[in-house]
Amino acid sequence: MIRQFISKVEWATAGSICYLLSGKRKPRDYAVVAAELNSMCRTKRREIRLKKLHHDFYTCYALATSSRTTLNHRQVEHDIKLRNCLGKYFHICGYELLQYLSLNSFADSVLILTTGDLYFEFDSGHMGRGQLKEKIKAHYIGKGAFRAVFFMGTAEYAHWKNLATIKCLEKNRLTLLFEVARRVLKDKPNRLLGACYHEYLEDGKIYNHKGSVVWSEEQE
């Protein structure tokens, strides 16, 4: 399961795997998962072996067969948070869906399902109202059987931001998303769903534009 997830998302951290396996990231679980990932790097069979990717601040793992060797780029924090959300999603909704996941999309990722595609976006807090509006107009206003889930974060964390402030900023961005969705998608605002990044990792709840929970960890 760990290898399948890593193969689908190209690389992951121990934290992402914690959310995949248990839906949480507790220090003890993190230590166990990190130890397991390190042991998976030492197996002799290259087709199942993992390897560590070079990065200044994070330890990330990919399949040994991957051509990637480094993650030295500006989007790494955005991508780690996306993988955390995807790990939590598959823990809640079922590992059998992993085979339908793809990163080859205009969105950050997509589940290609026979009942209609499900797109995932991680908003890192840099887009303003106008940019968010244009993104929705460009990709989510057309015809088709699909929905989109936005995980709303906030811009890069400054040293003065505590977790309470960060959560408040994420709620403000989620409110902004739904305001834009109601204006742009007047006849189908429920096409867009959303959740605050930190709250989603805590409770697994995703909301529609009315603020109603459309699915949660408890419902599964």
Salt bridges, closest charged atoms under 4 A:
GLU10 OE1 - ARG68 NH2 3.17
GLU47 OE2 - ARG45 NE 2.98
GLU77 OE1 - LYS81 NZ 3.52
ASP79 OD1 - HIS78 ND1 2.97
ASP108 OD2 - HIS78 NE2 3.55
GLU121 OE1 - LYS135 NZ 3.10
ASP123 OD2 - ARG173 NE 2.54
GLU170 OE2 - HIS198 ND1 2.84
GLU179 OE1 - ARG129 NH2 3.34
GLU199 OE2 - LYS171 NZ 3.36
GLU202 OE2 - LYS167 NZ 2.76
GLU217 OE1 - LYS88 NZ 3.15
GLU217 OE2 - HIS91 NE2 3.76
